[in-house]
Amino acid sequence: MKILAFTDTHMSTVAEKKIVEKARKDKPDIMLCCGDFTVFMHDAHKFLKRINSLNITTYLIHGNHEHEHMIADMCKKHKNIKFIHKKAIEHKDLLIMGYGGDGFSVSDPMFKFTARSFEQIIMKKKKHKKILMLHQPPHNSGIDIIYGDFAGNKTTKRFIEKHKIHLVLAGHLHENSGKMHEHKGTKYINPGPNGMIIEI
């Protein structure tokens, strides 16, 4: 499965152009967006329309710059874009789970409720490769380092290690754009605003 993943484009026309170029050149099976594609919701509809026009199934979560419910409503108007915050989607042999927003919490009590529903689906889809899309990276994941210290979320990290997630995609911390780190069988990637092709 070929994936085009990206995050934190923040209305950059340069970044969006590169994503479009990669989509047309590499012909990914799906695209995954980890949020912050706007600057406080400005022109969100234009971005979604542009991504939808690529005719590639795109799974998307919001970042701290987007309003959850507004984005959810906007995505319903685009047949190729699926908003999957707090949802788990089966795509062929992949189980793709999404959890967006925030970006600044060391722990997240709300994620624990979502984790329970994810766990039930994981138990039913044991043969599927598991992908977790986040906006904020997990703690001590290799993609959450700021000024030499870890700035990720510990709650999501515990979930990842417990369930042996194959691939974790996250953004938010621009300094970690393009970084990849593998630990205990999990690959952590911040695909950055220009997009990254990932084979899984």
C-alpha positions in Angstrom: 0.0 0.0 0.0 1.4 3.4 -1.0 0.5 6.3 1.2 1.1 10.0 0.7 1.1 11.6 4.2 1.4 15.2 5.1 0.8 17.7 8.0 1.1 21.3 9.0 0.8 22.9 5.6 -0.7 26.0 7.2 -2.0 27.4 3.9 1.5 27.3 2.3 0.9 27.4 -1.5 4.4 25.9 -2.0 3.6 22.9 0.3 0.3 22.3 -1.3 1.8 22.4 -4.8 4.4 19.8 -3.7 1.7 17.6 -2.3 -0.3 17.8 -5.6 2.9 17.0 -7.6 3.6 14.0 -5.4 0.1 12.8 -5.7 0.1 13.0 -9.5 3.6 11.5 -9.9 3.6 8.7 -7.3 -0.1 7.8 -7.6 -0.6 6.9 -3.9 -3.5 4.5 -2.9 -4.6 6.9 -0.1 -3.6 10.2 1.5 -3.4 10.9 5.2 -3.4 14.5 6.7 -2.5 15.0 10.3 -4.0 18.5 10.7 -3.0 22.2 10.8 -3.7 22.6 7.1 -5.1 26.1 7.9 -4.1 29.2 9.9 -7.0 29.3 12.4 -9.6 28.0 9.8 -8.8 30.6 7.2 -9.7 29.2 3.7 -10.3 25.7 5.0 -12.9 25.1 2.3 -10.4 26.0 -0.5 -7.8 23.5 0.8 -10.4 20.7 1.1 -11.7 21.4 -2.4 -8.1 21.3 -3.8 -7.4 18.0 -2.1 -10.7 16.5 -3.1 -10.0 17.3 -6.7 -7.1 14.8 -6.7 -9.6 12.0 -6.6 -7.6 10.1 -4.0 -9.3 8.8 -0.9 -8.0 11.1 1.9 -8.3 10.4 5.6 -8.0 13.6 7.7 -7.9 14.8 11.2 -7.9 18.4 12.6 -5.0 20.1 14.3 -5.0 22.9 16.9 -5.6 25.4 14.1 -8.9 23.8 13.0 -12.3 23.6 14.6 -13.3 19.9 15.0 -17.1 20.3 14.2 -16.7 22.8 11.4 -14.1 20.6 9.6 -16.3 17.5 10.1 -19.2 19.3 8.4 -17.0 20.6 5.5 -15.6 17.2 4.8 -19.1 15.8 4.3 -19.3 17.9 1.2 -16.3 16.2 -0.4 -16.7 12.6 -1.5 -12.9 11.8 -1.4 -12.2 13.2 2.1 -13.1 11.3 5.3 -12.8 13.1 8.7 -11.7 10.4 11.1 -11.2 12.1 14.4 -12.0 9.5 17.1 -12.8 7.0 14.4 -11.2 3.8 13.1 -11.5 3.1 9.4 -10.8 -0.2 7.7 -9.1 0.3 4.3 -8.2 -3.0 2.7 -5.6 -4.6 5.0 -5.1 -1.4 7.1 -6.8 -0.3 10.2 -6.5 3.5 10.3 -7.3 5.3 13.6 -7.5 9.1 13.9 -7.2 11.4 16.9 -6.8 15.1 16.2 -6.7 18.5 17.9 -4.8 19.7 20.9 -1.0 19.5 20.6 0.1 20.7 24.0 -0.9 18.1 26.6 1.5 15.8 28.4 -1.5 13.6 29.3 -5.0 13.4 27.7 -7.8 11.9 29.8 -10.2 12.2 26.8 -8.1 9.9 24.7 -8.7 7.1 27.2 -12.4 7.0 26.1 -11.5 6.9 22.4 -8.8 4.3 23.2 -11.5 1.9 24.5 -13.4 1.9 21.2 -10.1 1.6 19.2 -9.2 -1.4 21.4 -12.5 -3.2 20.6 -11.9 -2.8 16.9 -8.2 -3.8 17.1 -9.3 -7.1 18.7 -11.6 -7.8 15.8 -9.0 -6.9 13.1 -5.9 -8.6 14.5 -4.5 -9.4 11.0 -4.7 -5.7 9.9 -1.7 -3.4 10.0 -2.5 -0.6 12.4 -1.9 3.1 11.7 -2.6 5.8 14.2 -2.9 9.4 13.0 -2.3 12.1 15.6 -1.7 15.8 15.6 0.5 15.9 18.6 3.3 13.4 18.6 3.6 10.8 21.4 6.1 11.2 24.2 9.7 10.0 23.6 8.8 9.0 20.0 11.8 10.6 18.2 9.5 13.1 16.6 8.6 15.2 19.7 12.0 16.7 20.6 12.1 20.5 21.3 15.2 22.1 22.7 16.6 18.7 23.6 13.5 17.7 25.6 10.5 15.5 24.9 7.2 17.5 24.3 4.9 14.6 23.3 1.8 13.0 24.9 2.3 10.1 27.3 -1.3 8.8 27.1 -1.1 8.1 23.4 2.4 6.6 23.8 1.1 4.0 26.3 -1.7 3.0 23.9 0.8 2.7 21.0 3.1 0.4 23.0 0.3 -1.7 24.4 -1.2 -2.4 21.0 1.9 -2.6 19.0 0.8 0.0 16.4 2.7 -0.4 13.1 2.8 3.2 12.0 2.3 6.4 13.9 1.9 9.7 11.9 2.0 13.0 13.7 2.9 16.7 13.2 2.4 19.9 15.3 6.1 20.3 16.1 7.5 21.8 13.0 11.1 21.3 14.1 10.6 17.6 13.7 9.3 17.8 10.1 10.6 14.9 8.0 11.9 12.9 10.9 11.4 9.2 11.3 12.2 7.0 14.3 11.6 3.3 14.9 11.2 1.8 18.4 9.8 -1.6 19.5 8.4 -2.4 16.1 6.6 1.0 15.7 7.6 3.5 13.1 7.0 7.1 14.1 7.0 9.7 11.2 6.4 13.4 11.0 5.7 13.6 7.2 6.0 17.4 7.1 4.1 20.0 5.0 5.7 18.9 1.7 4.4 15.3 2.1 6.1 12.0 2.2 5.5 8.7 0.4 5.3 5.8 2.7 5.0 2.1 1.8 3.3 -0.2 4.2 
